[in-house]
Amino acid sequence: MFQILMGVLRLGFVTIYLADPLISGFTTGAACHVFTSQVKYVLGIKVQRYNGALKLIKVIKCSVNSTCDMDF
């Protein structure tokens, strides 16, 4: 809804003011999030669910520790 409203009001010019490093960092963060959420299915391991600010690091640590329990 928000994006439609911005499109109707022709506010696309605001994206010019976003720096390339900001967009690059956001894209890299999104890629890391998607990778860590899918790695358990690719490797066939069981990973606990975590909450909080350090969720990404906890999931990576649990994934690395669980690699000896992989199902091929």
C-alpha positions in Angstrom: 0.0 0.0 0.0 2.8 2.4 0.9 4.7 1.7 -2.3 1.6 2.2 -4.4 1.0 5.6 -2.7 4.6 6.6 -3.3 4.2 5.6 -7.0 1.0 7.6 -7.4 2.6 10.6 -5.8 5.7 10.2 -8.0 8.1 10.1 -5.1 10.6 7.8 -6.9 13.1 10.7 -7.1 13.9 10.1 -3.4 15.9 7.0 -4.2 18.5 9.2 -5.9 19.6 10.4 -2.5 20.3 6.9 -1.2 24.0 6.1 -1.3 25.3 3.1 -3.2 27.0 1.7 -0.1 23.7 1.8 1.8 22.0 -0.2 -1.0 24.9 -2.6 -1.2 24.9 -3.2 2.6 21.1 -3.8 2.6 21.4 -6.3 -0.2 24.3 -8.1 1.5 22.4 -8.3 4.7 19.3 -9.6 3.0 21.4 -12.3 1.2 23.0 -13.4 4.5 19.5 -13.7 6.1 18.1 -15.8 3.2 21.2 -18.0 3.2 21.0 -18.7 6.9 17.3 -19.5 6.7 17.8 -22.0 3.9 21.1 -23.7 4.8 19.3 -26.1 7.2 17.2 -27.5 4.3 20.1 -27.8 1.9 22.3 -29.6 4.4 19.5 -31.6 6.1 20.4 -30.5 9.6 18.2 -29.4 12.5 18.7 -25.9 13.8 17.1 -24.4 16.8 14.9 -21.3 16.4 16.4 -18.2 17.9 15.1 -14.7 18.6 16.8 -11.4 19.2 19.5 -9.2 17.8 22.2 -11.9 17.4 19.9 -14.5 15.8 22.1 -14.6 12.6 25.3 -15.4 14.5 23.5 -18.0 16.7 22.1 -19.8 13.7 25.4 -19.9 11.9 27.1 -21.3 15.1 24.4 -24.0 15.5 24.7 -24.8 11.7 28.4 -25.3 11.9 28.2 -27.4 15.1 25.5 -29.6 13.5 27.3 -30.4 10.3 28.4 -33.8 11.7 24.7 -34.7 12.0 23.9 -34.2 8.3 21.5 -36.6 6.5 22.7 -37.4 3.0 
